[in-house]
Each structure stands twice: as C-alpha cells, then as structure tokens.
Amino acid sequence: MPEPRLAAGIWVAAYLRRLGLAGIPAYVPRHGDDTAGSVMVKCATLDRRASLWVREWDFETDRRLWLRLNEAGEPEIDAEIARNIARDPDLWVIEIESPDTRTLLDEDGLA
C-alpha cells in the first residue's frame, strides 16, 4: 500500500517552523500547489555554492526519501530550479541558508 502523502502546504509550513526553531534561515521563493505540489529545497552555503534536494520514491524501501539532486554554484542550481518550474507549475521551492549544509530533511518524522 502506498505511503499516505501530507498536503504540500502543510509539510512546507512544518518544515519552515522546524528550520526556524533550529536557527536556520529559510524562505519560499516559489509557492506551489497547496495540496499536491512537489517540493525542491535549495541549501545555500553562503560561499556562492548550493545543493538542491528533491524527494524521490525508493523502490527498495517503498518510501519517499530526500536525495541531493545536485551540488554546484548557485547560478547553476538556480537555472536547474527554473527548468523544473517550467515543467511543473505546481512546484514549491524552499531556500535555506546553511553554511554547514544542515537541511533537517529526513530527521524525526519530517520525511
């Protein structure tokens, strides 16, 4: 049986709250569909580099896991995000600023 999905807007609100409590600055440069939008997380390390995270289905574990899609200069990551937005108008984008690359993804039930 497939894993039930939490509405994207609720997940984003909970994730932003968790980041705030951890002292990790975050904002939403792209608001997607509140119910069914997928989410990309850009982790800017404040040295002009960033990583891009997406949630993908893992067929071996039958779970959705966060995977680092790319790690590159910020302009390259931003271009990749723009390409994804062009394909998926429901896409959410969350940008966090974390010099130590801490994202809090897949920690304590926020998966």
C-alpha positions in Angstrom: 0.0 0.0 0.0 1.4 3.4 -0.9 2.6 5.7 1.8 0.0 8.4 2.5 1.0 11.9 1.4 0.8 15.0 3.5 -0.5 18.1 1.7 2.4 20.1 0.4 1.4 23.4 2.1 1.2 21.7 5.5 4.5 20.0 5.0 6.2 23.3 4.0 4.8 25.1 7.0 6.0 22.4 9.4 9.5 22.4 7.7 9.8 26.1 7.9 8.9 26.1 11.5 11.4 23.4 12.3 14.1 25.3 10.4 13.2 28.4 12.4 13.5 26.6 15.7 16.9 25.3 14.7 18.0 28.8 13.8 18.4 28.1 10.0 17.1 31.0 7.9 14.6 29.9 5.2 12.2 31.4 2.8 9.8 30.3 0.0 10.8 32.0 -3.3 8.2 29.8 -5.2 4.8 28.9 -3.7 3.4 25.8 -5.4 0.1 24.0 -5.2 -1.0 23.7 -1.5 -2.3 20.2 -1.9 -0.3 18.2 -4.5 2.8 20.3 -5.3 6.2 18.7 -5.1 9.0 20.4 -3.2 12.6 21.3 -4.0 14.9 22.5 -1.3 17.9 24.7 -2.2 20.6 24.8 0.5 22.8 27.9 0.0 26.1 27.6 1.9 26.8 31.4 1.6 30.0 30.8 -0.4 28.2 31.1 -3.8 27.6 27.3 -3.8 24.4 25.4 -3.1 22.9 22.0 -3.1 19.5 21.0 -4.5 17.3 18.4 -2.8 14.3 16.6 -4.1 12.1 13.8 -2.7 12.1 10.6 -4.8 10.5 7.2 -4.4 12.9 4.5 -3.3 11.5 1.2 -4.7 13.7 -0.9 -2.4 12.3 0.5 0.8 8.9 1.6 -0.6 9.4 5.0 0.9 9.9 8.6 -0.4 13.4 9.8 0.5 15.2 13.1 0.2 18.0 12.9 -2.3 20.7 15.5 -3.2 20.0 16.1 -6.9 22.9 18.5 -7.5 25.7 20.4 -5.8 27.1 23.3 -7.7 27.5 27.1 -8.0 24.3 29.0 -7.1 23.7 30.2 -10.7 23.7 26.6 -11.9 21.3 25.5 -9.1 19.0 28.5 -9.8 18.9 27.5 -13.5 18.0 24.0 -12.6 15.2 25.2 -10.4 13.9 27.4 -13.2 13.9 24.5 -15.6 11.9 22.4 -13.1 9.4 25.3 -12.6 8.9 25.5 -16.4 8.0 21.8 -16.4 6.0 21.8 -13.1 3.9 24.9 -12.3 2.8 23.3 -9.0 6.4 23.1 -7.7 7.4 24.6 -4.4 10.9 25.9 -3.8 12.3 26.5 -0.4 15.7 28.2 0.0 17.7 27.8 3.2 20.9 29.4 4.3 23.1 26.8 6.0 26.9 27.2 5.8 27.3 23.8 7.4 24.9 22.2 4.8 22.4 21.3 7.5 18.9 20.8 6.0 17.0 18.8 8.6 15.5 16.7 5.8 14.5 13.2 6.8 15.0 13.9 10.5 12.5 13.0 13.2 9.4 12.3 11.0 9.5 15.3 8.7 10.3 13.0 5.8 
